[in-house]
Amino acid sequence: MDFCPECGKLLQTQKGKSGKTLLMCLKCGYKRNLEENEEVTFTEKIEHDLVREMTVVMEKEDIDKTKPIKDLYCPKCKKNQPVNFWMIQTRSADESPTRFFRCTVCSETWREYD
């Protein structure tokens, strides 16, 4: 890792026209050849398709008798019903887990974030 002596920005590696590796500042245009004793690692950016996979947490038919049950307001039934609930870490580890709820009467499933 090297910094530009002109503006202080990080120098980027590029292949020159002669096939030699250059260190170049993208801000001010400063360039210098990579010296023989300097090592450099090239990385490649990989683009992924924008198709996102949907993760099925539980099938609608799977009302699990081992999950805790609590009386909560069901948005589909429009009244308090017995509801199964569970938590899954769906985001990064430093964020709270997502709570899932499933009505035992109509099988409506919803989630709640903190």
Stockholm file with secondary structure:
# STOCKHOLM 1.0

chainA/1-114         MDFCPECGKLLQTQKGKSGKTLLMCLKCGYKRNLEENEEVTFTEKIEHDLVREMTVVMEKEDIDKTKPIKDLYCPKCKKNQPVNFWMIQTRSADESPTRFFRCTVCSETWREYD
#=GR chainA/1-114 SS CCBCTTTCCBCEEEECTTSCEEEECTTTCCEEECCTTCCCCCCCCCCCCSCCCCCCCSCTTCCCTTSCEEEEEETTTTEEEEEEEEEECCSCTTSCCEEEEEETTTCCEEEECC
#=GC SS_cons         CCBCTTTCCBCEEEECTTSCEEEECTTTCCEEECCTTCCCCCCCCCCCCSCCCCCCCSCTTCCCTTSCEEEEEETTTTEEEEEEEEEECCSCTTSCCEEEEEETTTCCEEEECC
//
